[in-house]
């Protein structure tokens, strides 16, 4: 009987994470699509949008954690914020990039918490996290590449309809998980959080700053982003299958080597695939340490994405070759994540 109950819970978790992943792609597509098409594409607008979309996830995540503690419900507050994010993103596409940015933050915070909870409850060990985070990059690149098509409003409305349908299904799948929640941070978490934060900053910086000579057509750009997204998904599955430490050592060592020859298209795509496996791994590392505050976990790491974007926005680091920056970032990430594991093991 219990096995059947576990199977039902696992099926629910898979359906919920899959639905959130589809919505994630749609949210990021609408944000990029409308930002480039409808609003002034200057650095100040990009800064404000990215601040709303990424930096605000930390306070929003903390608020959701506090709501969960107050109402003793792990899931419903996060679901409400997720649905609010979908609605606000759809409205903001016609009104302001600040609204789409805020909607993005609400969706990611709520959806991230729901995914972390389901991943933990079902023993996915990071698999669900990889599946959830991966589609966003594909939505962003498609929205930023094809915002100028003459069928703009038709495409926008179709994606919004899909998003609203996802929101309706999410609401129908809602569940209340009543339990006593005490928000507390484990001892020594500051150093572990700082390590994961720095790894995300490095990944964000490399993703924005590094250029590849072979990325000279829309098709090649989409293929490279697809490799990036698949790397995020694969990172969660490989980490669960072979263990975090082995996955970290092998993938980042190979990524450092691949970045040395990344001017070749095949090797460059492989470098992107390997390097981005750290995304679900860092999220899982921090989430397993801070079980009572999943919103704070997600917010800390997305704030790292925002910080990594700033040097590129202001031109301090811009259009950098893959070597040596990619190799250095891979090796630094390797050292940082191994240090995290040593601290976690009490060594």
Secondary structure by P-SEA (a helix, b strand, c coil): caaaaaaaaaaaaaaaaaaaaaaaaaaaaaaaaaaaccccccaaaaaaaaaaaccaaaaaaaaaaaaaaaaccccaaaaaaaaaaaaaaaaaccccaaaaaaaaaaaaaaaaaaaaaaaaaacccaaaaaaaacaaaaaaaaaaacccccaaaaaaaaaaaaaaaaaaaaaaaccccbbbbbbbbcccaaaaaaaaaaaaaaaaaaaccccccccccaaaaaaaaaaaaaaaaaaaaaaaaccaaaaaaaaaaaaaaaaaccccaaaaaaaaaaaacaaaaaaaaaaaaccccaaaaaaaaaaaaaaaacccccccccccccaaaaaaaaaaaaaaaaaaaaaaacc
